[in-house]
Amino acid sequence: MINVENVKRTYIAGDLKVEALRGVDLLIKKGEFISIAGPSGSGKTTLLNIIGCIDKLDGGKVSIEGQNVGDLSKLEKAAFRRNELGFIFQSYNLIPVLSAFENVSFALSLINKNKKEVKEKTLALLREVGLEGMEDRRPSRLSGGQQQRVAIARALIKNPKIILADEPTANLDSHTGEDILKLMKEMNEKHQTTFIFSTHDRMVMDYARRLVLLHDGLVTEDTVKEGA
């Protein structure tokens, strides 16, 4: 589904040249639950952002279902992100003045779905993630775990092929983080959505069915767990 071939990315900051990715090869199949892990500066977030059409690459190629995303214009990348990808961030990135319902339904309204369909789908998904009865609460009236559940629902609402999760448990206590991981695994199994995590959290690595380790911009280990 996703083919990363010899991908390179270099950042220039003044006189400093940082090679974030130095030739990464990775093949990700549909429905995988995969963690890309490594220490700070290993290149994991850069790789996630390149797959997510947020960052550009300086060399190599990324194809998603045969589409070379590096060839897309800025507008085409924006449309691809909107229609094909879902994002979950460590800081939740919810709109503070909108309710849980509005935060989730907003993504559907951007792709011109009718109001009845938007309402039915949003309410059903909020039930799925355990937020029934909290639809009208704004983020300030939700716990961190509940906000992340809203973020998961928002990411899933468009039926994306791929969900990219950047440190999704970073701001949660271990118990809440595990609940969120269990929920995402359930969503992965039910919807067959491909989940790709960027993390340095050991618990996320343990939950993943496949673990890819990066160090200094290169893949150093790629392990599929038994029974995965």
RODO-2510 file (C-alpha; in nm, 4 decimals, decimal comma):
residues 228
     n   res          X          Y          Z
     1     m     0,0000     0,0000     0,0000
     2     i     0,2833     0,2389     0,0906
     3     n     0,6208     0,2057    -0,0737
     4     v     0,9067     0,4180     0,0604
     5     e     1,2147     0,3915    -0,1624
     6     n     1,5548     0,5380    -0,0708
     7     v     1,3930     0,8450     0,0859
     8     k     1,6241     1,1262     0,1921
     9     r     1,5526     1,4531     0,3731
    10     t     1,8052     1,7178     0,4741
    11     y     1,7369     2,0337     0,6724
    12     i     1,9581     2,3434     0,6596
    13     a     1,9658     2,5721     0,9643
    14     g     2,2204     2,8484     0,9105
    15     d     2,5548     2,6746     0,8638
    16     l     2,4205     2,3486     1,0058
    17     k     2,3190     2,0633     0,7759
    18     v     2,1036     1,7913     0,9334
    19     e     2,0430     1,4684     0,7426
    20     a     1,7121     1,3617     0,8971
    21     l     1,6659     1,0678     0,6577
    22     r     1,9607     0,9148     0,4741
    23     g     1,8012     0,6565     0,2446
    24     v     1,4993     0,4853     0,4022
    25     d     1,3298     0,1861     0,2391
    26     l     0,9993     0,0626     0,3804
    27     l     0,7005    -0,1309     0,2483
    28     i     0,3740    -0,1059     0,4454
    29     k     0,0752    -0,3265     0,3626
    30     k    -0,2939    -0,2437     0,3950
    31     g    -0,4326    -0,2901     0,7458
    32     e    -0,0983    -0,2886     0,9261
    33     f    -0,0614    -0,1584     1,2839
    34     i     0,2965    -0,0419     1,2700
    35     s     0,5185     0,1630     1,4974
    36     i     0,8130     0,3657     1,3678
    37     a     1,0313     0,4198     1,6723
    38     g     1,3641     0,5671     1,7675
    39     p     1,5306     0,8287     1,9851
    40     s     1,4878     1,2018     1,9357
    41     g     1,6509     1,3030     1,6077
    42     s     1,6250     0,9549     1,4545
    43     g     1,4007     1,0791     1,1715
    44     k     1,0753     0,9073     1,2728
    45     t     0,8554     1,2202     1,2703
    46     t     1,0144     1,3376     0,9454
    47     l     0,9299     1,0031     0,7839
    48     l     0,5714     1,0211     0,9130
    49     n     0,5357     1,3761     0,7777
    50     i     0,6678     1,2753     0,4367
    51     i     0,4231     0,9830     0,4139
    52     g     0,1514     1,2267     0,5263
    53     c     0,2366     1,4770     0,2490
    54     i     0,3211     1,7412     0,5109
    55     d     0,6954     1,7528     0,4439
    56     k     0,8815     1,7195     0,1150
    57     l     1,1561     1,4714     0,0334
    58     d     1,4952     1,5548    -0,1131
    59     g     1,5555     1,2192    -0,2763
    60     g     1,3860     0,8870    -0,3351
    61     k     1,0168     0,8148    -0,3803
    62     v     0,7003     0,7572    -0,1755
    63     s     0,4082     0,5830    -0,3449
    64     i     0,0663     0,5291    -0,1854
    65     e    -0,1483     0,2808    -0,3749
    66     g     0,0612     0,3454    -0,6842
    67     q     0,0403     0,7253    -0,6589
    68     n     0,3794     0,8961    -0,6378
    69     v     0,2927     1,1590    -0,3779
    70     g     0,6186     1,3430    -0,4396
    71     d     0,4856     1,4409    -0,7833
    72     l     0,1780     1,6126    -0,6412
    73     s     0,1466     1,9912    -0,6292
    74     k     0,0763     2,1682    -0,2983
    75     l    -0,2964     2,1821    -0,3778
    76     e    -0,3008     1,8168    -0,4807
    77     k    -0,1211     1,7182    -0,1599
    78     a    -0,3757     1,9134     0,0446
    79     a    -0,6605     1,7341    -0,1336
    80     f    -0,4877     1,3968    -0,0834
    81     r    -0,4466     1,4629     0,2904
    82     r    -0,8078     1,5743     0,3187
    83     n    -0,9548     1,2776     0,1325
    84     e    -0,7212     0,9857     0,1986
    85     l    -0,5405     1,0395     0,5299
    86     g    -0,6289     1,0803     0,8962
    87     f    -0,4002     1,2393     1,1569
    88     i    -0,3740     1,1982     1,5351
    89     f    -0,1348     1,4252     1,7268
    90     q     0,0074     1,4204     2,0794
    91     s    -0,1483     1,7619     2,1505
    92     y    -0,4904     1,6477     2,0162
    93     n    -0,5202     1,9609     1,7932
    94     l    -0,8921     2,0002     1,8604
    95     i    -1,0632     2,3320     1,7882
    96     p    -1,1307     2,4712     2,1392
    97     v    -1,4501     2,6625     2,0539
    98     l    -1,6163     2,3579     1,8949
    99     s    -1,7903     2,0707     2,0731
   100     a    -1,6783     1,7087     2,0404
   101     f    -1,9533     1,6595     1,7794
   102     e    -1,8462     1,9684     1,5851
   103     n    -1,4751     1,8779     1,5954
   104     v    -1,5501     1,5380     1,4419
   105     s    -1,8208     1,6453     1,1947
   106     f    -1,6126     1,9376     1,0663
   107     a    -1,3883     1,6988     0,8712
   108     l    -1,6901     1,5554     0,6857
   109     s    -1,8339     1,8982     0,6119
   110     l    -1,5111     1,9836     0,4278
   111     i    -1,5838     1,7113     0,1722
   112     n    -1,9429     1,8253     0,1145
   113     k    -2,1394     1,5449     0,2798
   114     n    -2,5084     1,6142     0,3428
   115     k    -2,6156     1,7200     0,6941
   116     k    -2,8141     1,4049     0,7743
   117     e    -2,5244     1,1769     0,6797
   118     v    -2,2793     1,3932     0,8738
   119     k    -2,4935     1,3810     1,1892
   120     e    -2,5619     1,0057     1,1749
   121     k    -2,2015     0,9124     1,1050
   122     t    -2,0581     1,1475     1,3676
   123     l    -2,2899     1,0260     1,6433
   124     a    -2,2236     0,6618     1,5546
   125     l    -1,8471     0,7106     1,5637
   126     l    -1,8553     0,9014     1,8932
   127     r    -2,0458     0,6048     2,0389
   128     e    -1,7821     0,3688     1,9008
   129     v    -1,5017     0,5556     2,0765
   130     g    -1,6908     0,5662     2,4063
   131     l    -1,8074     0,9286     2,4068
   132     e    -2,1843     0,8883     2,3908
   133     g    -2,3450     1,1628     2,6008
   134     m    -2,0411     1,3907     2,5655
   135     e    -2,1161     1,5127     2,2134
   136     d    -2,1840     1,8726     2,3222
   137     r    -1,8789     1,9143     2,5448
   138     r    -1,5981     2,1401     2,4332
   139     p    -1,2363     2,0190     2,4727
   140     s    -1,1924     2,2173     2,7967
   141     r    -1,4610     1,9993     2,9569
   142     l    -1,2983     1,6727     2,8451
   143     s    -1,0047     1,4848     2,9986
   144     g    -0,6887     1,4237     2,7962
   145     g    -0,7984     1,0694     2,7167
   146     q    -1,1431     1,1875     2,6084
   147     q    -0,9882     1,4553     2,3864
   148     q    -0,7708     1,1921     2,2230
   149     r    -1,0841     0,9797     2,1638
   150     v    -1,2377     1,2786     1,9860
   151     a    -0,9184     1,3057     1,7787
   152     i    -0,9411     0,9352     1,6871
   153     a    -1,3049     0,9766     1,5827
   154     r    -1,2110     1,2835     1,3778
   155     a    -0,9348     1,0886     1,2046
   156     l    -1,1666     0,7961     1,1238
   157     i    -1,4754     0,9908     1,0157
   158     k    -1,3692     1,0165     0,6490
   159     n    -1,2920     0,6429     0,6229
   160     p    -0,9283     0,7174     0,5393
   161     k    -0,7017     0,4474     0,4038
   162     i    -0,4236     0,5485     0,6436
   163     i    -0,4073     0,7046     0,9897
   164     l    -0,0794     0,8658     1,0946
   165     a    -0,0362     0,9045     1,4707
   166     d     0,2524     1,1162     1,5999
   167     e     0,3273     1,0329     1,9662
   168     p    -0,0458     0,9764     2,0407
   169     t     0,0116     0,8746     2,4043
   170     a     0,2737     1,1374     2,4943
   171     n     0,0412     1,3581     2,7036
   172     l    -0,1485     1,0733     2,8704
   173     d    -0,0859     0,8732     3,1864
   174     s     0,0036     0,5069     3,1296
   175     h    -0,3447     0,3705     3,2096
   176     t    -0,5215     0,6161     2,9778
   177     g    -0,2535     0,5643     2,7120
   178     e    -0,3160     0,1898     2,7173
   179     d    -0,6920     0,2447     2,6853
   180     i    -0,6299     0,4655     2,3812
   181     l    -0,4017     0,2040     2,2231
   182     k    -0,6622    -0,0678     2,2797
   183     l    -0,9228     0,1543     2,1154
   184     m    -0,7018     0,2222     1,8132
   185     k    -0,6281    -0,1488     1,7775
   186     e    -1,0036    -0,2206     1,7820
   187     m    -1,0587     0,0459     1,5154
   188     n    -0,7764    -0,1003     1,3075
   189     e    -0,9298    -0,4472     1,3225
   190     k    -1,2871    -0,3297     1,2606
   191     h    -1,2226    -0,0826     0,9800
   192     q    -0,9022    -0,2350     0,8337
   193     t    -0,7495     0,1118     0,8396
   194     t    -0,3703     0,1184     0,8275
   195     f    -0,2265     0,2754     1,1444
   196     i     0,1285     0,4147     1,1423
   197     f     0,2711     0,5460     1,4703
   198     s     0,5744     0,7626     1,5339
   199     t     0,6834     0,7087     1,8935
   200     h     0,9476     0,6586     2,1562
   201     d     0,6881     0,5162     2,4012
   202     r     0,7681     0,1536     2,4887
   203     m     0,3993     0,0748     2,5353
   204     v     0,3151     0,1855     2,1809
   205     m     0,6005    -0,0284     2,0495
   206     d     0,4676    -0,3276     2,2443
   207     y     0,1157    -0,2847     2,1059
   208     a     0,2303    -0,2546     1,7455
   209     r     0,2187    -0,5686     1,5345
   210     r     0,5288    -0,4508     1,3495
   211     l     0,8148    -0,2448     1,4853
   212     v     1,0493    -0,0415     1,2650
   213     l     1,3464     0,1158     1,4434
   214     l     1,5220     0,4228     1,3051
   215     h     1,8588     0,5574     1,4109
   216     d     2,0355     0,8545     1,2560
   217     g     1,7970     0,8567     0,9604
   218     l     1,8283     0,4882     0,8689
   219     v     1,6192     0,1767     0,9373
   220     t     1,8182    -0,0416     1,1779
   221     e     1,5522    -0,3028     1,2542
   222     d     1,2196    -0,4170     1,1061
   223     t     1,0364    -0,6830     1,3062
   224     v     0,6944    -0,8407     1,2531
   225     k     0,5737    -0,9927     1,5779
   226     e     0,4622    -1,3538     1,5968
   227     g     0,0899    -1,3971     1,5469
   228     a     0,0570    -1,0496     1,3980
***
